[in-house]
Amino acid sequence: MSGRYLALIPAAYGLLIGLEFLLCWLAARRGHGPLGYSVAGTVTNLSCGIGSQIFAAIGTLQGVFVYQWVATRHALLRPWPTTFAQWLLGLLLVDLCWYFSHRASHRVRLLWTIHSVHHQSEEFNLTVALRVGWLSGVFAWPFFLPLALLGVPLLSYLALRTLHDLIQFVQHTRCIGRLGALEWVFNTPSHHRVHHGCEAPYLNKNYAGIFIVWDRLFGTFQQEEEEPTYGSVTPLRTPNPLWVNLAEWLHTAQLVVAATRWRDKLWVLLMPPEWCPHGALLAQTDSQSDAAPRPIDSSTMLYIGVHFLLLVAAWTVFSMGADKLSAWLFALWTFELITPMVVLGSLLEHRRFGLWLEVLRLASIGVIAVFVLRPAGGLGPLSWSGLVLLGLLGNLFWLSQLPLARPDEGHAIFRLRTLTETRWDRGCAVLIFVTLILYAVRKYHEQILGELLYGCQVSALITGIGLYFHRRFLVGLGLVFASGMGIPMWLILVATTGTTHVLSVILHVLPPCAAAVYVKRHGLPRHAWLGALLMFTILLPISHYGTDPALNVNLSHRPTVELMYFVPWFWGAWLYGAIMTIALLFTADFVLRRTLCAARKFRGIIPQ
């Protein structure tokens, strides 16, 4: 099957899913049953499918290598005929191997830890067909090696597996009822609904992929008598695809640890999922289902929908060129694809952890955009990297407006800021962010990272984040750093060169002034100078190797012109630079604490 036709498979999946959703919606509107679709379930199912395709490269590579080696050296029939009858026989053999692979995935706990992802959904629709464990491709390929022994060529095997998966996809639907005589031979949606049931007598039945005759022959067939209750025996109601893939692994690890004998530890992996070693009953019953998800507000729903579409688009681009990526680029793409899945799952669960993970992801995209898109030109006066940074800033603002990002009423530090003060602080923060982006766009030298990570640039960024999200420690740290290091070094640079830029003036004046107003209201956190010193120490190596020496203004970096105001000889630059850094930061902290915070402390209401 050519790549042109393979590229149409995701589009066909999407079209069929849309058609099924329309039919389910019409049936639910007429009162013929539930919709069978939910936002959380659909996002989780498709995220698991995307993740499985990302990690499928591991299993596919090793499976293809071993299969080709067996087929070329140990095949019993050679060459394999290409008649229609032989293709039909090949499909029968693929389905027979699938039957034993599928049955083992239900009866061997080690394999069930992967396959359980497919059965955790309490809905039954076409998106469930794509809900596959991320490591499913790692353990499935050994069951198909008998085909290599029979001489089935590698390309024929891959084509038959693709056809096999396509046929199984349409079996995951409630829109198709009984199919009469066809159900004696083929695995129909009715038979597969039985397989997804979690109650007797439907448990561990109907393992076949296409031909139900295998279940009839091996005694695992069950007719659908009434619509099953879908899901696993122990429900896992979480929309987080990462936890969906790790939950059963964690439960298995708990059983292995709880087993008292080494033999039992091994049997935990090889016995059926319901088997429990002596003394490990507590670990088995500890895995309780999560509470049913809370309703999702419309703004969060819109955020999830837009970013999930962006995730699908990014995955499409990745899948088209994954084979041409180096190892570190593949790992980078994997991080940028897996992280939004976890973020969206966390938002669906109303967990604030997802907000900070999303901020980290947006920051990583910004860094990538600065280095990758800078040589790519731009649109008008703005480079593509600048446009991406503006988009990320808008996304950050959107994220901050979600109900989950709003502070709890019981959080003491947030009660200290009125609505007017909040608007003022956030307005200053947005202006700081915009100025930083414009400053980054204006700089065209390649070593921009080191400069942006030094001085008032980094203190402006930290101050802006603190002002926007109302984090007193970040605002205090940025103010101390700017007062003790950034502003003095900038004034020395201006005095020695006699030139500056309006954006540089804004970055060196606006953040400290806004932070000073904030600190006067809320106080300066304890030991802010230590935080500023730690930040300086962390950023020093990056500034050392990433900054253009001609633009460097680092006090303890290189003996540049402005450094000679403090250290008049070369060999003492590092030692005296470190001493001066500590002295300047401590002095700034001391002065700020006894000027801006004096009135607040005198009245005894300075927050600590």
C-alpha positions as CSV (number, residue, x, y, z in Angstrom):
1,M,0.0,0.0,0.0
2,S,1.6,3.3,-1.1
3,G,2.2,6.2,1.2
4,R,-0.4,8.2,-0.8
5,Y,-3.2,5.9,0.4
6,L,-1.8,5.6,3.9
7,A,-2.0,9.4,4.2
8,L,-5.8,9.2,3.6
9,I,-6.4,6.8,6.6
10,P,-6.5,9.6,9.3
11,A,-8.9,11.6,7.1
12,A,-11.1,8.5,6.7
13,Y,-11.1,7.9,10.4
14,G,-12.1,11.5,11.1
15,L,-14.9,11.4,8.5
16,L,-16.3,8.2,10.0
17,I,-16.1,9.6,13.5
18,G,-17.9,12.7,12.4
19,L,-20.6,10.7,10.7
20,E,-21.1,8.4,13.8
21,F,-21.3,11.5,16.1
22,L,-24.0,13.0,13.9
23,L,-26.0,9.7,13.9
24,C,-25.7,9.4,17.7
25,W,-26.7,13.1,18.2
26,L,-29.8,12.6,16.1
27,A,-30.7,9.4,17.9
28,A,-30.2,11.1,21.3
29,R,-32.3,14.1,20.3
30,R,-35.1,11.7,19.4
31,G,-34.8,10.0,22.7
32,H,-33.3,6.7,21.4
33,G,-30.6,6.4,24.0
34,P,-27.6,8.4,25.3
35,L,-25.3,10.4,23.0
36,G,-22.4,8.1,23.8
37,Y,-19.8,10.9,23.3
38,S,-18.2,13.3,25.8
39,V,-15.5,15.9,25.5
40,A,-13.3,14.2,28.1
41,G,-13.7,10.8,26.7
42,T,-13.1,11.9,23.1
43,V,-10.0,13.9,23.9
44,T,-8.6,11.1,26.0
45,N,-9.2,8.4,23.3
46,L,-7.7,10.4,20.5
47,S,-4.7,11.5,22.7
48,C,-4.0,7.9,23.5
49,G,-4.2,7.1,19.8
50,I,-1.7,9.9,18.9
51,G,0.6,8.8,21.7
52,S,0.5,5.2,20.5
53,Q,1.6,6.3,17.0
54,I,4.5,8.3,18.5
55,F,5.8,5.4,20.5
56,A,4.9,2.8,17.8
57,A,8.3,3.6,16.2
58,I,10.0,1.5,18.9
59,G,7.9,-1.6,18.4
60,T,7.7,-1.2,14.7
61,L,11.4,-1.0,14.2
62,Q,12.2,-4.0,16.3
63,G,9.2,-6.0,14.9
64,V,10.1,-5.2,11.3
65,F,13.7,-6.1,11.8
66,V,13.0,-9.5,13.5
67,Y,10.2,-10.3,11.0
68,Q,12.4,-9.6,8.0
69,W,15.2,-11.7,9.5
70,V,13.0,-14.7,10.1
71,A,11.2,-14.3,6.7
72,T,14.5,-14.2,4.7
73,R,16.4,-16.9,6.6
74,H,13.9,-19.4,8.0
75,A,10.8,-19.2,5.8
76,L,9.2,-22.6,5.0
77,L,7.3,-21.4,1.9
78,R,9.2,-19.4,-0.6
79,P,8.1,-17.4,-2.6
80,W,4.7,-16.5,-1.2
81,P,2.1,-16.5,-4.0
82,T,0.2,-13.3,-4.8
83,T,-3.2,-14.6,-5.9
84,F,-6.4,-13.5,-4.3
85,A,-6.8,-16.8,-2.6
86,Q,-3.4,-16.4,-1.0
87,W,-4.2,-12.9,0.2
88,L,-7.4,-14.2,1.8
89,L,-5.4,-17.0,3.4
90,G,-2.9,-14.4,4.7
91,L,-5.8,-12.3,6.2
92,L,-7.1,-15.5,7.9
93,L,-3.6,-16.2,9.3
94,V,-3.2,-12.6,10.5
95,D,-6.5,-12.8,12.2
96,L,-5.6,-16.1,13.9
97,C,-2.4,-14.6,15.2
98,W,-4.3,-11.6,16.4
99,Y,-6.7,-13.8,18.2
100,F,-3.9,-15.4,20.3
101,S,-2.2,-12.0,20.8
102,H,-5.5,-10.4,21.9
103,R,-6.4,-13.3,24.2
104,A,-2.9,-13.2,25.8
105,S,-3.4,-9.4,26.4
106,H,-6.4,-10.3,28.5
107,R,-5.0,-13.3,30.4
108,V,-1.4,-12.2,31.1
109,R,-1.1,-9.3,33.5
110,L,2.1,-7.9,31.9
111,L,0.3,-7.6,28.6
112,W,-2.9,-6.4,30.3
113,T,-1.1,-3.4,31.7
114,I,-0.8,-2.1,28.1
115,H,-4.1,-3.4,26.7
116,S,-6.2,-2.2,29.6
117,V,-6.0,1.3,28.2
118,H,-8.3,0.2,25.4
119,H,-11.0,-1.1,27.8
120,Q,-11.0,1.7,30.4
121,S,-13.5,3.8,28.4
122,E,-17.1,3.7,29.7
123,E,-18.3,4.8,26.3
124,F,-18.3,2.8,23.0
125,N,-17.8,4.7,19.8
126,L,-15.3,4.9,17.0
127,T,-12.8,7.0,19.0
128,V,-12.4,4.1,21.4
129,A,-10.9,2.1,18.6
130,L,-8.0,4.6,18.6
131,R,-7.6,4.4,22.4
132,V,-4.5,2.2,22.4
133,G,-1.8,1.8,25.0
134,W,1.3,3.8,24.1
135,L,3.5,0.6,24.3
136,S,1.1,-1.7,22.5
137,G,3.5,-2.1,19.6
138,V,6.4,-3.2,21.7
139,F,4.9,-6.6,22.8
140,A,2.5,-7.5,19.9
141,W,4.9,-8.3,17.1
142,P,6.2,-11.7,18.5
143,F,2.7,-13.2,18.0
144,F,2.9,-12.6,14.2
145,L,6.3,-14.3,13.6
146,P,4.6,-17.6,12.5
147,L,3.6,-15.6,9.4
148,A,7.3,-15.0,8.7
149,L,8.0,-18.7,9.1
150,L,5.3,-19.5,6.5
151,G,7.0,-17.1,4.1
152,V,4.6,-14.1,4.1
153,P,6.8,-11.2,2.8
154,L,7.2,-8.2,5.0
155,L,5.4,-5.8,2.7
156,S,2.4,-8.2,2.4
157,Y,2.4,-8.6,6.2
158,L,2.3,-4.9,6.7
159,A,-0.5,-4.4,4.2
160,L,-2.6,-7.2,5.8
161,R,-2.1,-5.7,9.2
162,T,-3.2,-2.3,8.0
163,L,-6.3,-3.8,6.4
164,H,-6.9,-5.7,9.6
165,D,-6.8,-2.6,11.7
166,L,-9.1,-0.7,9.3
167,I,-11.8,-3.4,9.5
168,Q,-11.5,-3.5,13.3
169,F,-12.0,0.3,13.5
170,V,-15.6,0.1,12.3
171,Q,-16.5,-2.5,14.9
172,H,-16.4,0.0,17.7
173,T,-19.9,1.5,17.2
174,R,-23.4,1.3,18.8
175,C,-25.0,2.6,15.6
176,I,-25.0,-0.8,13.9
177,G,-27.2,-3.5,15.3
178,R,-27.4,-7.3,14.6
179,L,-26.3,-8.4,11.1
180,G,-28.1,-11.8,10.9
181,A,-26.2,-14.6,9.2
182,L,-23.0,-12.6,8.9
183,E,-22.5,-13.0,12.6
184,W,-21.8,-16.7,12.2
185,V,-18.5,-15.9,10.4
186,F,-17.5,-12.3,11.0
187,N,-16.8,-10.3,14.1
188,T,-19.6,-7.7,14.0
189,P,-20.1,-4.6,16.1
190,S,-22.6,-6.6,18.2
191,H,-19.9,-9.2,18.9
192,H,-17.3,-6.6,19.8
193,R,-19.7,-4.8,22.1
194,V,-19.8,-8.0,24.1
195,H,-16.0,-8.0,24.2
196,H,-16.0,-4.5,25.8
197,G,-18.5,-5.5,28.5
198,C,-17.2,-5.5,32.1
199,E,-19.8,-7.8,33.6
200,A,-20.6,-11.5,33.4
201,P,-21.3,-13.3,31.1
202,Y,-19.5,-10.9,28.8
203,L,-16.1,-10.9,30.5
204,N,-13.2,-12.3,28.5
205,K,-15.2,-13.2,25.4
206,N,-15.0,-12.6,21.6
207,Y,-11.3,-12.0,21.1
208,A,-11.4,-12.3,17.3
209,G,-10.5,-9.4,15.1
210,I,-12.4,-10.1,11.8
211,F,-13.5,-13.8,11.9
212,I,-15.6,-14.8,14.9
213,V,-15.0,-18.5,14.0
214,W,-11.9,-18.5,16.1
215,D,-14.0,-17.8,19.2
216,R,-16.5,-20.4,18.3
217,L,-13.7,-23.0,17.8
218,F,-11.8,-22.1,21.0
219,G,-14.8,-21.7,23.3
220,T,-14.7,-17.9,23.9
221,F,-17.8,-16.9,22.0
222,Q,-20.7,-15.0,23.6
223,Q,-23.8,-13.7,21.9
224,E,-25.0,-10.2,22.7
225,E,-28.2,-10.6,24.8
226,E,-28.5,-7.0,26.0
227,E,-26.3,-3.9,25.7
228,P,-23.3,-4.4,27.9
229,T,-21.9,-2.0,30.6
230,Y,-18.7,-0.8,29.0
231,G,-15.4,-0.2,30.8
232,S,-13.0,-2.3,32.9
233,V,-13.8,-4.2,36.1
234,T,-12.1,-1.5,38.2
235,P,-13.1,1.8,36.6
236,L,-10.5,4.4,36.0
237,R,-12.4,7.7,35.4
238,T,-9.5,10.0,34.5
239,P,-9.1,12.0,31.3
240,N,-5.4,12.3,31.7
241,P,-3.8,10.1,29.0
242,L,-0.5,9.9,30.9
243,W,-2.2,8.5,34.0
244,V,-4.4,6.3,31.8
245,N,-1.3,4.6,30.5
246,L,0.6,4.4,33.8
247,A,-2.2,3.5,36.3
248,E,-2.2,-0.3,35.6
249,W,1.6,-0.3,35.6
250,L,1.6,1.3,39.0
251,H,-1.0,-1.2,40.3
252,T,1.1,-4.1,38.9
253,A,4.2,-2.7,40.6
254,Q,2.3,-2.5,43.9
255,L,1.3,-6.1,43.6
256,V,4.9,-7.1,42.9
257,V,6.2,-5.2,45.9
258,A,3.4,-6.7,48.1
259,A,4.1,-10.3,47.1
260,T,6.2,-12.0,49.8
261,R,7.8,-14.7,47.7
262,W,10.0,-14.3,44.6
263,R,8.0,-16.9,42.8
264,D,4.8,-14.8,43.4
265,K,6.5,-11.7,42.1
266,L,7.1,-13.4,38.8
267,W,3.6,-14.9,38.7
268,V,2.1,-11.5,39.1
269,L,3.4,-10.6,35.7
270,L,2.5,-13.9,34.0
271,M,-0.9,-14.8,35.6
272,P,-4.3,-13.4,34.7
273,P,-5.1,-9.9,35.9
274,E,-7.6,-11.2,38.6
275,W,-4.9,-13.4,40.2
276,C,-3.5,-12.0,43.4
277,P,-0.6,-13.4,45.4
278,H,-1.1,-14.3,49.1
279,G,-0.6,-11.2,51.3
280,A,-1.2,-8.7,48.4
281,L,-4.9,-8.4,48.6
282,L,-4.6,-4.9,50.1
283,A,-2.6,-3.7,47.2
284,Q,-5.1,-5.1,44.8
285,T,-8.1,-3.4,46.4
286,D,-6.2,0.0,46.8
287,S,-6.8,0.9,43.2
288,Q,-10.1,2.7,43.4
289,S,-11.9,4.5,40.7
290,D,-11.5,8.3,40.5
291,A,-14.6,10.4,41.1
292,A,-16.7,11.3,38.1
293,P,-15.4,14.4,36.3
294,R,-16.9,17.7,37.1
295,P,-18.7,19.8,34.5
296,I,-16.4,21.8,32.2
297,D,-17.1,25.5,31.7
298,S,-17.4,26.9,28.2
299,S,-14.2,28.9,28.2
300,T,-12.1,25.9,29.3
301,M,-14.0,23.8,26.7
302,L,-13.0,26.2,24.0
303,Y,-9.4,26.3,25.1
304,I,-9.2,22.5,25.1
305,G,-10.9,22.2,21.7
306,V,-8.6,24.8,20.0
307,H,-5.4,23.3,21.4
308,F,-6.5,19.8,20.7
309,L,-6.9,20.7,17.0
310,L,-3.5,22.3,17.1
311,L,-2.2,19.0,18.6
312,V,-3.7,17.0,15.8
313,A,-2.2,19.4,13.3
314,A,1.2,19.1,14.9
315,W,1.0,15.3,15.0
316,T,0.1,15.3,11.3
317,V,3.2,17.3,10.5
318,F,5.3,15.1,12.8
319,S,4.0,11.9,11.2
320,M,4.8,13.1,7.7
321,G,8.5,13.6,8.5
322,A,9.3,11.5,11.6
323,D,11.5,9.1,9.7
324,K,13.8,12.0,8.7
325,L,14.3,13.4,12.2
326,S,17.5,12.9,14.3
327,A,17.3,11.3,17.7
328,W,17.2,14.6,19.7
329,L,14.7,16.2,17.3
330,F,12.5,13.1,17.7
331,A,12.7,13.4,21.4
332,L,11.9,17.2,21.2
333,W,8.8,16.5,19.1
334,T,7.7,13.8,21.5
335,F,7.9,16.2,24.4
336,E,6.0,18.9,22.6
337,L,3.3,16.4,21.6
338,I,2.9,14.5,24.9
339,T,3.0,17.6,27.1
340,P,-0.3,19.2,25.6
341,M,-2.0,15.8,26.1
342,V,-1.1,15.9,29.8
343,V,-2.1,19.6,30.0
344,L,-5.5,19.0,28.4
345,G,-6.1,16.0,30.7
346,S,-5.2,18.1,33.7
347,L,-7.6,20.9,32.6
348,L,-10.4,18.3,32.2
349,E,-9.7,17.1,35.7
350,H,-9.6,20.7,37.1
351,R,-6.0,20.3,38.3
352,R,-3.9,23.5,38.5
353,F,-0.8,21.4,37.8
354,G,-1.8,21.6,34.1
355,L,-1.6,25.5,34.2
356,W,2.1,25.5,35.2
357,L,2.9,22.7,32.8
358,E,1.2,24.7,30.0
359,V,3.3,27.7,30.9
360,L,6.5,25.6,30.7
361,R,5.3,24.2,27.3
362,L,4.6,27.7,25.9
363,A,8.1,28.9,27.1
364,S,9.7,26.0,25.4
365,I,7.9,26.8,22.2
366,G,9.1,30.4,22.5
367,V,12.7,29.3,22.9
368,I,12.4,27.0,19.9
369,A,10.8,29.7,17.8
370,V,13.6,32.2,18.5
371,F,16.3,29.8,17.2
372,V,14.4,28.0,14.5
373,L,12.3,30.8,12.9
374,R,14.7,33.7,13.2
375,P,16.4,33.0,9.8
376,A,13.0,32.4,8.1
377,G,12.2,36.1,7.4
378,G,8.9,37.5,8.6
379,L,5.7,39.3,7.9
380,G,6.3,43.1,7.5
381,P,8.4,44.6,10.3
382,L,8.0,41.5,12.5
383,S,9.9,38.3,12.1
384,W,8.2,34.9,12.3
385,S,9.7,34.3,15.7
386,G,8.3,37.6,16.9
387,L,4.8,36.7,15.6
388,V,5.0,33.3,17.4
389,L,6.1,35.1,20.6
390,L,3.1,37.4,20.3
391,G,0.8,34.5,19.8
392,L,2.3,32.7,22.8
393,L,1.7,35.9,24.9
394,G,-1.9,35.9,23.8
395,N,-2.2,32.3,24.7
396,L,-0.7,33.0,28.1
397,F,-3.3,35.7,28.6
398,W,-6.1,33.4,27.5
399,L,-4.8,30.7,29.9
400,S,-4.8,33.2,32.8
401,Q,-8.5,34.0,32.2
402,L,-9.7,30.4,32.6
403,P,-11.7,29.8,35.8
404,L,-9.1,27.3,36.9
405,A,-6.4,30.0,36.9
406,R,-8.4,32.3,39.1
407,P,-7.2,32.3,42.7
408,D,-9.2,30.7,45.5
409,E,-11.1,33.0,47.7
410,G,-9.4,31.5,50.8
411,H,-5.9,32.2,49.6
412,A,-4.6,34.9,51.9
413,I,-2.1,36.6,49.6
414,F,-4.7,37.1,46.9
415,R,-7.1,39.0,49.3
416,L,-4.5,41.7,49.6
417,R,-5.0,42.9,46.0
418,T,-8.1,44.8,45.0
419,L,-9.7,44.7,41.5
420,T,-8.2,48.1,40.6
421,E,-4.7,47.0,41.8
422,T,-5.1,43.7,39.8
423,R,-5.9,45.6,36.6
424,W,-2.9,48.0,37.2
425,D,-0.5,45.1,37.9
426,R,-1.6,43.0,34.9
427,G,-1.6,46.0,32.6
428,C,2.1,46.7,33.5
429,A,2.9,43.0,33.1
430,V,1.4,42.9,29.6
431,L,3.3,46.0,28.6
432,I,6.5,44.4,29.9
433,F,5.9,41.2,27.9
434,V,5.2,43.2,24.7
435,T,8.3,45.2,25.2
436,L,10.4,42.0,25.7
437,I,9.0,40.5,22.5
438,L,9.7,43.7,20.5
439,Y,13.2,43.8,22.0
440,A,13.8,40.2,21.0
441,V,12.5,40.9,17.5
442,R,14.8,44.0,17.2
443,K,17.9,41.9,17.9
444,Y,19.2,40.1,14.9
445,H,22.4,38.6,16.2
446,E,22.4,34.9,16.7
447,Q,23.6,34.9,20.3
448,I,20.4,36.5,21.6
449,L,19.7,34.0,24.4
450,G,22.5,35.0,26.6
451,E,21.7,38.7,26.4
452,L,18.0,38.2,27.1
453,L,18.9,36.0,30.1
454,Y,21.0,38.7,31.6
455,G,20.3,41.9,33.5
456,C,17.1,43.8,33.4
457,Q,15.8,41.5,30.6
458,V,15.5,38.5,32.9
459,S,14.4,40.6,35.9
460,A,11.7,42.2,33.7
461,L,10.4,38.8,32.7
462,I,10.3,37.6,36.3
463,T,8.7,40.8,37.4
464,G,6.1,40.6,34.7
465,I,5.2,37.0,35.6
466,G,5.0,37.9,39.3
467,L,2.8,41.0,38.6
468,Y,0.4,39.0,36.4
469,F,0.0,36.0,38.6
470,H,0.3,37.9,41.9
471,R,3.5,36.1,43.1
472,R,5.1,38.3,45.7
473,F,8.4,36.4,45.7
474,L,8.9,36.8,42.0
475,V,8.2,40.5,42.1
476,G,10.5,41.0,45.0
477,L,13.2,38.9,43.4
478,G,13.0,40.9,40.1
479,L,13.0,44.2,41.9
480,V,16.1,43.4,44.0
481,F,17.9,42.0,40.9
482,A,17.1,45.1,38.8
483,S,18.0,47.5,41.6
484,G,21.2,45.8,42.6
485,M,22.5,44.6,39.2
486,G,20.5,45.6,36.1
487,I,20.1,49.3,36.6
488,P,23.7,50.1,37.8
489,M,25.2,48.1,34.9
490,W,22.8,49.7,32.4
491,L,23.7,53.2,33.6
492,I,27.4,52.4,33.4
493,L,26.9,51.2,29.8
494,V,24.9,54.3,28.8
495,A,27.6,56.5,30.4
496,T,30.4,54.8,28.6
497,T,28.8,54.5,25.1
498,G,26.5,57.5,25.2
499,T,23.7,55.6,23.4
500,T,20.7,53.5,24.2
501,H,17.3,52.5,22.8
502,V,13.7,53.4,23.8
503,L,12.9,49.7,24.3
504,S,15.9,49.3,26.5
505,V,14.8,52.4,28.5
506,I,11.4,50.9,29.0
507,L,12.8,47.5,30.1
508,H,15.1,49.2,32.7
509,V,12.5,51.6,34.1
510,L,9.0,50.2,33.8
511,P,9.5,46.8,35.6
512,P,11.3,48.3,38.7
513,C,8.7,51.1,39.0
514,A,5.8,48.7,38.7
515,A,7.5,46.3,41.2
516,A,8.2,49.1,43.6
517,V,4.5,50.0,43.6
518,Y,3.6,46.4,44.2
519,V,6.2,45.9,47.0
520,K,5.0,49.1,48.7
521,R,1.5,47.5,48.8
522,H,2.4,43.9,49.7
523,G,5.9,44.0,51.2
524,L,9.2,42.5,50.2
525,P,9.6,38.7,50.8
526,R,12.3,37.6,53.2
527,H,15.8,36.9,51.8
528,A,14.9,38.2,48.3
529,W,18.6,39.0,47.7
530,L,19.4,35.3,48.2
531,G,16.9,34.4,45.5
532,A,18.3,37.0,43.2
533,L,21.8,35.7,43.8
534,L,20.7,32.1,43.1
535,M,19.1,33.3,39.9
536,F,22.3,35.1,38.9
537,T,24.4,32.0,39.6
538,I,22.1,29.8,37.5
539,L,22.1,32.2,34.6
540,L,25.8,33.0,34.6
541,P,27.0,29.9,32.6
542,I,24.3,30.5,30.0
543,S,25.2,34.2,29.7
544,H,28.9,33.2,29.6
545,Y,28.5,30.9,26.6
546,G,25.6,32.5,24.8
547,T,26.3,36.2,24.8
548,D,28.2,38.3,22.3
549,P,31.3,39.6,24.1
550,A,30.7,43.0,22.5
551,L,27.3,43.2,24.1
552,N,28.0,41.7,27.4
553,V,27.4,43.8,30.5
554,N,28.0,41.0,33.1
555,L,29.7,42.1,36.3
556,S,31.5,38.8,36.9
557,H,31.8,37.6,33.3
558,R,34.5,39.2,31.2
559,P,36.6,42.3,32.0
560,T,34.6,44.6,29.7
561,V,34.7,48.4,29.9
562,E,32.0,48.9,32.5
563,L,33.5,46.2,34.7
564,M,36.7,48.2,35.0
565,Y,34.8,50.8,37.1
566,F,34.7,48.1,39.8
567,V,37.8,46.0,39.2
568,P,40.7,47.8,37.7
569,W,42.8,44.7,36.9
570,F,42.1,41.6,34.9
571,W,43.0,38.7,37.2
572,G,40.8,39.9,40.1
573,A,37.7,40.2,37.9
574,W,36.1,36.9,38.9
575,L,36.8,37.2,42.6
576,Y,35.8,40.8,43.0
577,G,33.0,40.4,40.6
578,A,31.5,37.7,42.9
579,I,32.0,39.9,46.0
580,M,30.5,42.9,44.3
581,T,27.5,40.9,43.1
582,I,26.7,39.8,46.7
583,A,27.3,43.2,48.0
584,L,25.1,45.0,45.5
585,L,22.2,42.5,45.8
586,F,22.3,42.6,49.6
587,T,22.5,46.4,49.6
588,A,19.5,46.7,47.3
589,D,17.5,44.3,49.5
590,F,18.5,46.3,52.6
591,V,17.6,49.7,51.2
592,L,14.3,48.5,49.7
593,R,13.2,46.8,52.9
594,R,13.8,50.0,54.9
595,T,12.3,52.4,52.5
596,L,9.4,50.9,50.5
597,C,8.4,48.4,53.3
598,A,9.0,50.6,56.3
599,A,5.5,51.9,56.6
600,R,3.9,48.5,56.1
601,K,6.2,47.0,58.7
602,F,5.5,49.8,61.2
603,R,1.8,49.1,60.9
604,G,2.4,45.4,61.4
605,I,0.6,44.1,58.4
606,I,3.5,43.2,56.1
607,P,2.8,39.7,54.8
608,Q,5.6,37.2,55.4
